[in-house]
């Protein structure tokens, strides 16, 4: 893959996340890719090929890099389980996710299969208490208040 294309794409994604008050959106996807590599090598190969042929070029050129990124998150998540993406606003209310990602918004892919892991598609830099509680319950699987 062209290193300049990769650099441009990753820079545009990072800039878009910063403008929206979001943390670096890549770690949760990297973790999902690690799991795929270990548990489903064919799905991992499919995810990497899709990233290099479709996602990187789109990130480098798209007017909304976060829309491209969240679409890739849905693709990654569906390699392990069907489900849907939801946005969680600052009050903790959720609704089905449709781009664009808005400032400080939490976006999660919730699998239909209860045992499958939730994928963070976008995370605010500073989660509100309601968003933090959502993260604790759905991502960290905490069932009690600390």
Secondary structure by P-SEA (a helix, b strand, c coil): ccaaaaaaaaaaaaaaaaaaccccccaaaaaaaaaaaaccaaaaaaaaaaaaccccccccccccaaaaaaaaaaaaaacccccbbbbbcccccccccccccccbbbbbbccccccbbbbbccccccccaaaaaaaaaccccccccc
